[in-house]
Structures are given as structure tokens and as C-alpha cells.
């Protein structure tokens, strides 16, 4: 799936990944896709909660080795 923006938060721990995602999404237009790569295992839970609280859908959450890949869709 083609994304509109990519964000690398590898090596960062809570709350930095969430803050970076929040900033990236604020700079995007509704409907655009943001792909995020992280290494902190806690981001899976953090991003799920962030998605519920902000309304930005978390379309995908996958683990590839020691990396976690997330796909967000910018809400209206």
C-alpha cells in the first residue's frame, strides 16, 4: 500500500513516538496515510489507544522482527 508520509521512530520510547505521530498527522490532510516504524514494543498498545482517543484510524499494525510497523489514516 502506498503511503503519503513515512515516520521513523526507531529507538524512541514513550511518549516520544506518540508525540511524533501526533505532529506528523497534524501536518497532513484528511484521508492521507502515515506509515510509522518503531522498535519500542509498547507502541502497539500506545498507538491503539492514541487511535481511539484521536479518531485517526489505525489501519495496520504488524511486527517484522524487532520492528513494528503501523499505518494510520488522517481523520477529518
PyMOL Python script that loads the backbone (N, CA, C, O; Angstrom):
from pymol import cmd

cmd.read_pdbstr("""\
ATOM      1  N   UNK A   1       0.845  -1.174   0.000  1.00  0.00           N
ATOM      2  CA  UNK A   1       0.000   0.000   0.000  1.00  0.00           C
ATOM      3  C   UNK A   1       0.897   1.246   0.000  1.00  0.00           C
ATOM      4  O   UNK A   1       1.851   1.334   0.773  1.00  0.00           O
ATOM      5  N   UNK A   2       0.587   2.178  -0.852  1.00  0.00           N
ATOM      6  CA  UNK A   2       1.365   3.412  -0.947  1.00  0.00           C
ATOM      7  C   UNK A   2       0.935   4.385   0.147  1.00  0.00           C
ATOM      8  O   UNK A   2      -0.255   4.567   0.403  1.00  0.00           O
ATOM      9  N   UNK A   3       1.924   5.005   0.786  1.00  0.00           N
ATOM     10  CA  UNK A   3       1.632   5.947   1.864  1.00  0.00           C
ATOM     11  C   UNK A   3       2.014   7.361   1.439  1.00  0.00           C
ATOM     12  O   UNK A   3       2.791   7.557   0.505  1.00  0.00           O
ATOM     13  N   UNK A   4       1.457   8.333   2.140  1.00  0.00           N
ATOM     14  CA  UNK A   4       1.732   9.730   1.834  1.00  0.00           C
ATOM     15  C   UNK A   4       2.932  10.260   2.617  1.00  0.00           C
ATOM     16  O   UNK A   4       3.601  11.200   2.187  1.00  0.00           O
ATOM     17  N   UNK A   5       3.194   9.647   3.773  1.00  0.00           N
ATOM     18  CA  UNK A   5       4.295  10.100   4.615  1.00  0.00           C
ATOM     19  C   UNK A   5       4.818   8.923   5.420  1.00  0.00           C
ATOM     20  O   UNK A   5       4.057   8.038   5.811  1.00  0.00           O
ATOM     21  N   UNK A   6       6.128   8.919   5.667  1.00  0.00           N
ATOM     22  CA  UNK A   6       6.761   7.882   6.470  1.00  0.00           C
ATOM     23  C   UNK A   6       7.406   8.522   7.686  1.00  0.00           C
ATOM     24  O   UNK A   6       7.955   9.620   7.599  1.00  0.00           O
ATOM     25  N   UNK A   7       7.340   7.834   8.822  1.00  0.00           N
ATOM     26  CA  UNK A   7       7.911   8.355  10.054  1.00  0.00           C
ATOM     27  C   UNK A   7       8.711   7.241  10.726  1.00  0.00           C
ATOM     28  O   UNK A   7       8.198   6.145  10.953  1.00  0.00           O
ATOM     29  N   UNK A   8       9.964   7.531  11.039  1.00  0.00           N
ATOM     30  CA  UNK A   8      10.856   6.578  11.683  1.00  0.00           C
ATOM     31  C   UNK A   8      11.028   6.990  13.145  1.00  0.00           C
ATOM     32  O   UNK A   8      11.650   8.011  13.438  1.00  0.00           O
ATOM     33  N   UNK A   9      10.477   6.194  14.056  1.00  0.00           N
ATOM     34  CA  UNK A   9      10.633   6.471  15.483  1.00  0.00           C
ATOM     35  C   UNK A   9      11.397   5.334  16.170  1.00  0.00           C
ATOM     36  O   UNK A   9      11.236   5.103  17.368  1.00  0.00           O
ATOM     37  N   UNK A  10      12.227   4.630  15.398  1.00  0.00           N
ATOM     38  CA  UNK A  10      13.045   3.557  15.963  1.00  0.00           C
ATOM     39  C   UNK A  10      13.990   4.126  17.008  1.00  0.00           C
ATOM     40  O   UNK A  10      14.590   5.183  16.815  1.00  0.00           O
ATOM     41  N   UNK A  11      14.113   3.405  18.119  1.00  0.00           N
ATOM     42  CA  UNK A  11      14.991   3.819  19.198  1.00  0.00           C
ATOM     43  C   UNK A  11      14.361   4.781  20.189  1.00  0.00           C
ATOM     44  O   UNK A  11      14.957   5.085  21.222  1.00  0.00           O
ATOM     45  N   UNK A  12      13.164   5.263  19.887  1.00  0.00           N
ATOM     46  CA  UNK A  12      12.478   6.193  20.796  1.00  0.00           C
ATOM     47  C   UNK A  12      11.501   5.437  21.688  1.00  0.00           C
ATOM     48  O   UNK A  12      10.933   4.420  21.289  1.00  0.00           O
ATOM     49  N   UNK A  13      11.315   5.952  22.904  1.00  0.00           N
ATOM     50  CA  UNK A  13      10.409   5.337  23.864  1.00  0.00           C
ATOM     51  C   UNK A  13       9.336   6.346  24.258  1.00  0.00           C
ATOM     52  O   UNK A  13       9.487   7.553  24.066  1.00  0.00           O
ATOM     53  N   UNK A  14       8.248   5.818  24.815  1.00  0.00           N
ATOM     54  CA  UNK A  14       7.104   6.621  25.229  1.00  0.00           C
ATOM     55  C   UNK A  14       7.562   7.796  26.085  1.00  0.00           C
ATOM     56  O   UNK A  14       8.370   7.618  26.996  1.00  0.00           O
ATOM     57  N   UNK A  15       7.068   8.960  25.810  1.00  0.00           N
ATOM     58  CA  UNK A  15       5.957   9.350  24.943  1.00  0.00           C
ATOM     59  C   UNK A  15       6.391   9.854  23.568  1.00  0.00           C
ATOM     60  O   UNK A  15       5.546  10.290  22.785  1.00  0.00           O
ATOM     61  N   UNK A  16       7.684   9.805  23.255  1.00  0.00           N
ATOM     62  CA  UNK A  16       8.166  10.410  22.008  1.00  0.00           C
ATOM     63  C   UNK A  16       7.519   9.864  20.738  1.00  0.00           C
ATOM     64  O   UNK A  16       7.173  10.663  19.868  1.00  0.00           O
ATOM     65  N   UNK A  17       7.331   8.541  20.575  1.00  0.00           N
ATOM     66  CA  UNK A  17       6.683   8.078  19.340  1.00  0.00           C
ATOM     67  C   UNK A  17       5.287   8.676  19.145  1.00  0.00           C
ATOM     68  O   UNK A  17       4.928   9.066  18.034  1.00  0.00           O
ATOM     69  N   UNK A  18       4.507   8.746  20.216  1.00  0.00           N
ATOM     70  CA  UNK A  18       3.152   9.306  20.103  1.00  0.00           C
ATOM     71  C   UNK A  18       3.216  10.783  19.735  1.00  0.00           C
ATOM     72  O   UNK A  18       2.462  11.248  18.881  1.00  0.00           O
ATOM     73  N   UNK A  19       4.108  11.512  20.374  1.00  0.00           N
ATOM     74  CA  UNK A  19       4.236  12.937  20.071  1.00  0.00           C
ATOM     75  C   UNK A  19       4.637  13.169  18.617  1.00  0.00           C
ATOM     76  O   UNK A  19       4.134  14.087  17.970  1.00  0.00           O
ATOM     77  N   UNK A  20       5.536  12.345  18.109  1.00  0.00           N
ATOM     78  CA  UNK A  20       5.968  12.486  16.707  1.00  0.00           C
ATOM     79  C   UNK A  20       4.840  12.143  15.745  1.00  0.00           C
ATOM     80  O   UNK A  20       4.673  12.806  14.721  1.00  0.00           O
ATOM     81  N   UNK A  21       4.068  11.114  16.065  1.00  0.00           N
ATOM     82  CA  UNK A  21       2.924  10.734  15.219  1.00  0.00           C
ATOM     83  C   UNK A  21       1.876  11.842  15.236  1.00  0.00           C
ATOM     84  O   UNK A  21       1.328  12.200  14.194  1.00  0.00           O
ATOM     85  N   UNK A  22       1.604  12.375  16.405  1.00  0.00           N
ATOM     86  CA  UNK A  22       0.620  13.453  16.530  1.00  0.00           C
ATOM     87  C   UNK A  22       1.020  14.651  15.672  1.00  0.00           C
ATOM     88  O   UNK A  22       0.184  15.223  14.972  1.00  0.00           O
ATOM     89  N   UNK A  23       2.300  15.031  15.726  1.00  0.00           N
ATOM     90  CA  UNK A  23       2.792  16.158  14.926  1.00  0.00           C
ATOM     91  C   UNK A  23       2.703  15.848  13.434  1.00  0.00           C
ATOM     92  O   UNK A  23       2.258  16.684  12.647  1.00  0.00           O
ATOM     93  N   UNK A  24       3.123  14.656  13.052  1.00  0.00           N
ATOM     94  CA  UNK A  24       3.089  14.278  11.631  1.00  0.00           C
ATOM     95  C   UNK A  24       1.665  14.315  11.100  1.00  0.00           C
ATOM     96  O   UNK A  24       1.429  14.831  10.008  1.00  0.00           O
ATOM     97  N   UNK A  25       0.711  13.776  11.855  1.00  0.00           N
ATOM     98  CA  UNK A  25      -0.677  13.766  11.407  1.00  0.00           C
ATOM     99  C   UNK A  25      -1.254  15.178  11.326  1.00  0.00           C
ATOM    100  O   UNK A  25      -2.091  15.455  10.466  1.00  0.00           O
ATOM    101  N   UNK A  26      -0.820  16.064  12.206  1.00  0.00           N
ATOM    102  CA  UNK A  26      -1.340  17.436  12.172  1.00  0.00           C
ATOM    103  C   UNK A  26      -0.912  18.179  10.913  1.00  0.00           C
ATOM    104  O   UNK A  26      -1.569  19.135  10.501  1.00  0.00           O
ATOM    105  N   UNK A  27       0.186  17.743  10.302  1.00  0.00           N
ATOM    106  CA  UNK A  27       0.688  18.368   9.077  1.00  0.00           C
ATOM    107  C   UNK A  27       0.111  17.735   7.806  1.00  0.00           C
ATOM    108  O   UNK A  27       0.456  18.142   6.696  1.00  0.00           O
ATOM    109  N   UNK A  28      -0.768  16.739   7.971  1.00  0.00           N
ATOM    110  CA  UNK A  28      -1.309  16.011   6.820  1.00  0.00           C
ATOM    111  C   UNK A  28      -2.762  16.395   6.572  1.00  0.00           C
ATOM    112  O   UNK A  28      -3.420  16.988   7.426  1.00  0.00           O
ATOM    113  N   UNK A  29      -3.250  16.041   5.376  1.00  0.00           N
ATOM    114  CA  UNK A  29      -4.640  16.307   5.012  1.00  0.00           C
ATOM    115  C   UNK A  29      -5.488  15.057   5.281  1.00  0.00           C
ATOM    116  O   UNK A  29      -4.983  13.935   5.277  1.00  0.00           O
ATOM    117  N   UNK A  30      -6.771  15.276   5.511  1.00  0.00           N
ATOM    118  CA  UNK A  30      -7.698  14.175   5.770  1.00  0.00           C
ATOM    119  C   UNK A  30      -7.617  13.118   4.679  1.00  0.00           C
ATOM    120  O   UNK A  30      -7.601  13.424   3.487  1.00  0.00           O
ATOM    121  N   UNK A  31      -7.566  11.858   5.122  1.00  0.00           N
ATOM    122  CA  UNK A  31      -7.523  10.743   4.180  1.00  0.00           C
ATOM    123  C   UNK A  31      -6.121  10.280   3.822  1.00  0.00           C
ATOM    124  O   UNK A  31      -5.955   9.198   3.260  1.00  0.00           O
ATOM    125  N   UNK A  32      -5.107  11.081   4.137  1.00  0.00           N
ATOM    126  CA  UNK A  32      -3.736  10.677   3.812  1.00  0.00           C
ATOM    127  C   UNK A  32      -3.271   9.585   4.774  1.00  0.00           C
ATOM    128  O   UNK A  32      -3.779   9.461   5.888  1.00  0.00           O
ATOM    129  N   UNK A  33      -2.290   8.790   4.317  1.00  0.00           N
ATOM    130  CA  UNK A  33      -1.789   7.658   5.088  1.00  0.00           C
ATOM    131  C   UNK A  33      -0.393   7.935   5.620  1.00  0.00           C
ATOM    132  O   UNK A  33       0.466   8.464   4.915  1.00  0.00           O
ATOM    133  N   UNK A  34      -0.182   7.564   6.887  1.00  0.00           N
ATOM    134  CA  UNK A  34       1.100   7.722   7.562  1.00  0.00           C
ATOM    135  C   UNK A  34       1.602   6.345   7.975  1.00  0.00           C
ATOM    136  O   UNK A  34       0.924   5.614   8.697  1.00  0.00           O
ATOM    137  N   UNK A  35       2.799   6.002   7.507  1.00  0.00           N
ATOM    138  CA  UNK A  35       3.437   4.737   7.887  1.00  0.00           C
ATOM    139  C   UNK A  35       4.483   5.047   8.949  1.00  0.00           C
ATOM    140  O   UNK A  35       5.312   5.939   8.772  1.00  0.00           O
ATOM    141  N   UNK A  36       4.439   4.303  10.059  1.00  0.00           N
ATOM    142  CA  UNK A  36       5.339   4.527  11.182  1.00  0.00           C
ATOM    143  C   UNK A  36       6.109   3.242  11.476  1.00  0.00           C
ATOM    144  O   UNK A  36       5.523   2.161  11.544  1.00  0.00           O
ATOM    145  N   UNK A  37       7.433   3.369  11.651  1.00  0.00           N
ATOM    146  CA  UNK A  37       8.273   2.232  12.020  1.00  0.00           C
ATOM    147  C   UNK A  37       8.838   2.514  13.406  1.00  0.00           C
ATOM    148  O   UNK A  37       9.445   3.560  13.635  1.00  0.00           O
ATOM    149  N   UNK A  38       8.635   1.573  14.333  1.00  0.00           N
ATOM    150  CA  UNK A  38       9.067   1.740  15.715  1.00  0.00           C
ATOM    151  C   UNK A  38       9.775   0.478  16.203  1.00  0.00           C
ATOM    152  O   UNK A  38       9.644  -0.591  15.606  1.00  0.00           O
ATOM    153  N   UNK A  39      10.528   0.617  17.296  1.00  0.00           N
ATOM    154  CA  UNK A  39      11.188  -0.535  17.908  1.00  0.00           C
ATOM    155  C   UNK A  39      10.704  -0.781  19.331  1.00  0.00           C
ATOM    156  O   UNK A  39      10.971  -1.845  19.890  1.00  0.00           O
ATOM    157  N   UNK A  40      10.009   0.160  19.923  1.00  0.00           N
ATOM    158  CA  UNK A  40       9.509   0.020  21.286  1.00  0.00           C
ATOM    159  C   UNK A  40       8.256  -0.856  21.267  1.00  0.00           C
ATOM    160  O   UNK A  40       7.255  -0.476  20.659  1.00  0.00           O
ATOM    161  N   UNK A  41       8.291  -2.028  21.927  1.00  0.00           N
ATOM    162  CA  UNK A  41       7.114  -2.911  21.925  1.00  0.00           C
ATOM    163  C   UNK A  41       5.863  -2.254  22.505  1.00  0.00           C
ATOM    164  O   UNK A  41       4.748  -2.647  22.162  1.00  0.00           O
ATOM    165  N   UNK A  42       6.029  -1.275  23.366  1.00  0.00           N
ATOM    166  CA  UNK A  42       4.894  -0.586  23.965  1.00  0.00           C
ATOM    167  C   UNK A  42       4.109   0.265  22.992  1.00  0.00           C
ATOM    168  O   UNK A  42       2.985   0.667  23.288  1.00  0.00           O
ATOM    169  N   UNK A  43       4.686   0.547  21.828  1.00  0.00           N
ATOM    170  CA  UNK A  43       3.979   1.387  20.860  1.00  0.00           C
ATOM    171  C   UNK A  43       2.712   0.710  20.339  1.00  0.00           C
ATOM    172  O   UNK A  43       1.772   1.399  19.941  1.00  0.00           O
ATOM    173  N   UNK A  44       2.667  -0.604  20.332  1.00  0.00           N
ATOM    174  CA  UNK A  44       1.465  -1.294  19.842  1.00  0.00           C
ATOM    175  C   UNK A  44       0.252  -0.898  20.681  1.00  0.00           C
ATOM    176  O   UNK A  44      -0.804  -0.575  20.138  1.00  0.00           O
ATOM    177  N   UNK A  45       0.404  -0.923  21.980  1.00  0.00           N
ATOM    178  CA  UNK A  45      -0.695  -0.537  22.868  1.00  0.00           C
ATOM    179  C   UNK A  45      -0.911   0.970  22.822  1.00  0.00           C
ATOM    180  O   UNK A  45      -2.043   1.445  22.730  1.00  0.00           O
ATOM    181  N   UNK A  46       0.198   1.720  22.887  1.00  0.00           N
ATOM    182  CA  UNK A  46       0.101   3.183  22.886  1.00  0.00           C
ATOM    183  C   UNK A  46      -0.604   3.706  21.642  1.00  0.00           C
ATOM    184  O   UNK A  46      -1.458   4.588  21.736  1.00  0.00           O
ATOM    185  N   UNK A  47      -0.254   3.169  20.475  1.00  0.00           N
ATOM    186  CA  UNK A  47      -0.853   3.646  19.235  1.00  0.00           C
ATOM    187  C   UNK A  47      -2.309   3.239  19.111  1.00  0.00           C
ATOM    188  O   UNK A  47      -3.107   3.978  18.535  1.00  0.00           O
ATOM    189  N   UNK A  48      -2.674   2.072  19.641  1.00  0.00           N
ATOM    190  CA  UNK A  48      -4.082   1.652  19.613  1.00  0.00           C
ATOM    191  C   UNK A  48      -4.930   2.612  20.451  1.00  0.00           C
ATOM    192  O   UNK A  48      -6.016   3.014  20.033  1.00  0.00           O
ATOM    193  N   UNK A  49      -4.436   2.971  21.618  1.00  0.00           N
ATOM    194  CA  UNK A  49      -5.149   3.908  22.481  1.00  0.00           C
ATOM    195  C   UNK A  49      -5.193   5.294  21.841  1.00  0.00           C
ATOM    196  O   UNK A  49      -6.225   5.965  21.861  1.00  0.00           O
ATOM    197  N   UNK A  50      -4.063   5.714  21.273  1.00  0.00           N
ATOM    198  CA  UNK A  50      -3.992   7.011  20.586  1.00  0.00           C
ATOM    199  C   UNK A  50      -5.032   7.074  19.471  1.00  0.00           C
ATOM    200  O   UNK A  50      -5.709   8.089  19.308  1.00  0.00           O
ATOM    201  N   UNK A  51      -5.158   6.003  18.712  1.00  0.00           N
ATOM    202  CA  UNK A  51      -6.125   5.950  17.620  1.00  0.00           C
ATOM    203  C   UNK A  51      -7.554   6.111  18.141  1.00  0.00           C
ATOM    204  O   UNK A  51      -8.347   6.858  17.567  1.00  0.00           O
ATOM    205  N   UNK A  52      -7.875   5.420  19.212  1.00  0.00           N
ATOM    206  CA  UNK A  52      -9.221   5.510  19.789  1.00  0.00           C
ATOM    207  C   UNK A  52      -9.508   6.913  20.317  1.00  0.00           C
ATOM    208  O   UNK A  52     -10.613   7.429  20.154  1.00  0.00           O
ATOM    209  N   UNK A  53      -8.517   7.521  20.946  1.00  0.00           N
ATOM    210  CA  UNK A  53      -8.719   8.828  21.566  1.00  0.00           C
ATOM    211  C   UNK A  53      -8.778   9.966  20.551  1.00  0.00           C
ATOM    212  O   UNK A  53      -9.479  10.954  20.771  1.00  0.00           O
ATOM    213  N   UNK A  54      -8.055   9.836  19.451  1.00  0.00           N
ATOM    214  CA  UNK A  54      -7.974  10.936  18.486  1.00  0.00           C
ATOM    215  C   UNK A  54      -8.879  10.750  17.277  1.00  0.00           C
ATOM    216  O   UNK A  54      -9.189  11.717  16.580  1.00  0.00           O
ATOM    217  N   UNK A  55      -9.307   9.516  17.020  1.00  0.00           N
ATOM    218  CA  UNK A  55     -10.159   9.261  15.864  1.00  0.00           C
ATOM    219  C   UNK A  55      -9.393   9.006  14.573  1.00  0.00           C
ATOM    220  O   UNK A  55     -10.001   8.807  13.521  1.00  0.00           O
ATOM    221  N   UNK A  56      -8.056   9.009  14.642  1.00  0.00           N
ATOM    222  CA  UNK A  56      -7.252   8.666  13.465  1.00  0.00           C
ATOM    223  C   UNK A  56      -7.181   7.136  13.394  1.00  0.00           C
ATOM    224  O   UNK A  56      -6.556   6.515  14.254  1.00  0.00           O
ATOM    225  N   UNK A  57      -7.807   6.517  12.387  1.00  0.00           N
ATOM    226  CA  UNK A  57      -7.839   5.056  12.328  1.00  0.00           C
ATOM    227  C   UNK A  57      -6.450   4.430  12.197  1.00  0.00           C
ATOM    228  O   UNK A  57      -5.624   4.870  11.398  1.00  0.00           O
ATOM    229  N   UNK A  58      -6.217   3.403  12.995  1.00  0.00           N
ATOM    230  CA  UNK A  58      -5.008   2.592  12.888  1.00  0.00           C
ATOM    231  C   UNK A  58      -5.378   1.432  11.974  1.00  0.00           C
ATOM    232  O   UNK A  58      -6.017   0.472  12.404  1.00  0.00           O
ATOM    233  N   UNK A  59      -4.973   1.525  10.712  1.00  0.00           N
ATOM    234  CA  UNK A  59      -5.391   0.549   9.701  1.00  0.00           C
ATOM    235  C   UNK A  59      -4.601  -0.743   9.764  1.00  0.00           C
ATOM    236  O   UNK A  59      -5.103  -1.803   9.391  1.00  0.00           O
ATOM    237  N   UNK A  60      -3.360  -0.657  10.237  1.00  0.00           N
ATOM    238  CA  UNK A  60      -2.491  -1.826  10.220  1.00  0.00           C
ATOM    239  C   UNK A  60      -1.488  -1.738  11.354  1.00  0.00           C
ATOM    240  O   UNK A  60      -0.995  -0.660  11.686  1.00  0.00           O
ATOM    241  N   UNK A  61      -1.194  -2.884  11.941  1.00  0.00           N
ATOM    242  CA  UNK A  61      -0.188  -2.984  12.992  1.00  0.00           C
ATOM    243  C   UNK A  61       0.491  -4.327  12.819  1.00  0.00           C
ATOM    244  O   UNK A  61      -0.121  -5.363  13.080  1.00  0.00           O
ATOM    245  N   UNK A  62       1.750  -4.334  12.383  1.00  0.00           N
ATOM    246  CA  UNK A  62       2.455  -5.583  12.131  1.00  0.00           C
ATOM    247  C   UNK A  62       3.820  -5.565  12.803  1.00  0.00           C
ATOM    248  O   UNK A  62       4.396  -4.509  13.064  1.00  0.00           O
ATOM    249  N   UNK A  63       4.318  -6.761  13.074  1.00  0.00           N
ATOM    250  CA  UNK A  63       5.643  -6.913  13.665  1.00  0.00           C
ATOM    251  C   UNK A  63       6.540  -7.590  12.640  1.00  0.00           C
ATOM    252  O   UNK A  63       6.200  -8.636  12.087  1.00  0.00           O
ATOM    253  N   UNK A  64       7.701  -6.970  12.393  1.00  0.00           N
ATOM    254  CA  UNK A  64       8.674  -7.525  11.455  1.00  0.00           C
ATOM    255  C   UNK A  64      10.004  -7.623  12.180  1.00  0.00           C
ATOM    256  O   UNK A  64      10.778  -6.666  12.222  1.00  0.00           O
ATOM    257  N   UNK A  65      10.261  -8.798  12.753  1.00  0.00           N
ATOM    258  CA  UNK A  65      11.469  -8.966  13.553  1.00  0.00           C
ATOM    259  C   UNK A  65      11.352  -8.159  14.826  1.00  0.00           C
ATOM    260  O   UNK A  65      10.425  -8.357  15.612  1.00  0.00           O
ATOM    261  N   UNK A  66      12.289  -7.250  15.031  1.00  0.00           N
ATOM    262  CA  UNK A  66      12.261  -6.401  16.224  1.00  0.00           C
ATOM    263  C   UNK A  66      11.660  -5.033  15.934  1.00  0.00           C
ATOM    264  O   UNK A  66      11.731  -4.125  16.762  1.00  0.00           O
ATOM    265  N   UNK A  67      11.070  -4.893  14.757  1.00  0.00           N
ATOM    266  CA  UNK A  67      10.443  -3.629  14.377  1.00  0.00           C
ATOM    267  C   UNK A  67       8.934  -3.799  14.270  1.00  0.00           C
ATOM    268  O   UNK A  67       8.426  -4.873  13.947  1.00  0.00           O
ATOM    269  N   UNK A  68       8.245  -2.716  14.548  1.00  0.00           N
ATOM    270  CA  UNK A  68       6.790  -2.674  14.469  1.00  0.00           C
ATOM    271  C   UNK A  68       6.409  -1.633  13.441  1.00  0.00           C
ATOM    272  O   UNK A  68       6.944  -0.525  13.437  1.00  0.00           O
ATOM    273  N   UNK A  69       5.475  -1.996  12.564  1.00  0.00           N
ATOM    274  CA  UNK A  69       5.052  -1.098  11.504  1.00  0.00           C
ATOM    275  C   UNK A  69       3.558  -0.800  11.687  1.00  0.00           C
ATOM    276  O   UNK A  69       2.745  -1.706  11.869  1.00  0.00           O
ATOM    277  N   UNK A  70       3.224   0.482  11.635  1.00  0.00           N
ATOM    278  CA  UNK A  70       1.859   0.930  11.838  1.00  0.00           C
ATOM    279  C   UNK A  70       1.429   1.784  10.659  1.00  0.00           C
ATOM    280  O   UNK A  70       2.245   2.481  10.056  1.00  0.00           O
ATOM    281  N   UNK A  71       0.152   1.726  10.336  1.00  0.00           N
ATOM    282  CA  UNK A  71      -0.399   2.527   9.273  1.00  0.00           C
ATOM    283  C   UNK A  71      -1.608   3.293   9.812  1.00  0.00           C
ATOM    284  O   UNK A  71      -2.626   2.706  10.178  1.00  0.00           O
ATOM    285  N   UNK A  72      -1.469   4.619   9.849  1.00  0.00           N
ATOM    286  CA  UNK A  72      -2.541   5.494  10.303  1.00  0.00           C
ATOM    287  C   UNK A  72      -3.182   6.204   9.115  1.00  0.00           C
ATOM    288  O   UNK A  72      -2.528   6.481   8.109  1.00  0.00           O
ATOM    289  N   UNK A  73      -4.457   6.490   9.251  1.00  0.00           N
ATOM    290  CA  UNK A  73      -5.160   7.308   8.269  1.00  0.00           C
ATOM    291  C   UNK A  73      -5.575   8.603   8.967  1.00  0.00           C
ATOM    292  O   UNK A  73      -6.210   8.573  10.021  1.00  0.00           O
ATOM    293  N   UNK A  74      -5.218   9.723   8.378  1.00  0.00           N
ATOM    294  CA  UNK A  74      -5.551  11.022   8.951  1.00  0.00           C
ATOM    295  C   UNK A  74      -7.063  11.204   8.902  1.00  0.00           C
ATOM    296  O   UNK A  74      -7.679  11.099   7.841  1.00  0.00           O
ATOM    297  N   UNK A  75      -7.653  11.479  10.066  1.00  0.00           N
ATOM    298  CA  UNK A  75      -9.090  11.712  10.149  1.00  0.00           C
ATOM    299  C   UNK A  75      -9.410  13.136   9.699  1.00  0.00           C
ATOM    300  O   UNK A  75      -8.509  13.955   9.518  1.00  0.00           O
ATOM    301  N   UNK A  76     -10.676  13.416   9.523  1.00  0.00           N
ATOM    302  CA  UNK A  76     -11.131  14.750   9.102  1.00  0.00           C
ATOM    303  C   UNK A  76     -10.731  15.817  10.078  1.00  0.00           C
ATOM    304  O   UNK A  76     -11.037  16.991   9.869  1.00  0.00           O
TER     305      UNK A  76
END
""", "prot")
cmd.dss("prot")
cmd.show_as("cartoon", "prot")
cmd.util.cbc("prot")
cmd.orient("prot")
